[in-house]
């Protein structure tokens, strides 16, 4: 039970934080008049962080299966 709660709690918690960060970046871009290109760059930076988390989850899953 503890392992399940830790595993899914972290995944759901980080997912919730990612959604919150999307809102923060959008609000920052809007309030700073970043324009289309500036907003695009902000979201690209956020996407790289999200991609890093997804890659970590995939690598962990593959290692637990014994595939790597």
N, C-alpha and C positions, 0 to 999 in steps of 0.2 A: 504494500500500500504506500509506503513512504517513497519508494523509488518511482512509482507511477505518478504520485503527486509532484515529486521533484521534476521529473522529465516533462510532464505536460504542463505543469505550472510555469516552468521557465519558458517553454515554447509559446504558450498562450500569453504570458506576461510580456515577452519580447515582441510578440505580434501586436499586442495592444500598444506598446511603446512605439513601434514602427508607425502605426496608424496615427498616433499623437504627433510624432515627428513630421509626418506628411502634412498635417494641419499646421504645425509650427512653421515649416518651410514655406508653405503656400501663403500664410499670413505675413511672414517676413518679406517675401517677394512683393506682395501686394502693398504693404505699408511703405516699403523702401522704393517703390516705383522702379523695380528692377527691369521691367520690360520683358519681352518674350525670350530674348537670348539669355538674360540674367536669370530668369526663372528656370529656363532649361538647364543651365549650368548648376543651379542649386539642386534641382531634382536629380541630375546626373550624379552629383556627389552623394546625395542620400541613397540613390539606387546602388552605388558601389558598396556602401555599408550594408545594405539589405542583402545584396548578392553574397557578400562575405559570410553573413549569418546563414544563408541558405546553403552555401557550399560547405560550411562547417557541419550542418545537420546531415547533409548527404554523405560526407566523408565518415562521420560518426556511424551512420546507419550501415554503410558498406563495411566498416571495420567490425561492427558487431555481427554481421552476417558471415564474416570471414572471407569477404571478397577482395580485400586489399591486403 
